[in-house]
Amino acid sequence: MLLKIAKGIAIAMALFVAFAILSNLLAFLLLLLVTGLAAALFVSPLLVFACLLIGGAAIWSVVVTFMLMKGAR
């Protein structure tokens, strides 16, 4: 039962990370389209940093969940 919950959480986090990366790419393309290359290259590292923070938090939560599941057995 707990393993199914952990797998569900892991899948949800993986989808969340994929969505964050995809939205980052879409935001970069939109900036490129609207403002041109200079502004997109200036703002894009901020978007990448935010995306990495979100992704890192998601990955750590999955790791901690699996560690707790192994400890519970």
Stockholm file with secondary structure:
# STOCKHOLM 1.0

chainA/1-73         MLLKIAKGIAIAMALFVAFAILSNLLAFLLLLLVTGLAAALFVSPLLVFACLLIGGAAIWSVVVTFMLMKGAR
#=GR chainA/1-73 SS CHHHHHHHHHHHHHHHHHHHHHHHHHHHHHHHHHHCHHHHHHHHHHHHHHHHHHHHHHHHHHHHHHHHHHHHC
#=GC SS_cons        CHHHHHHHHHHHHHHHHHHHHHHHHHHHHHHHHHHCHHHHHHHHHHHHHHHHHHHHHHHHHHHHHHHHHHHHC
//
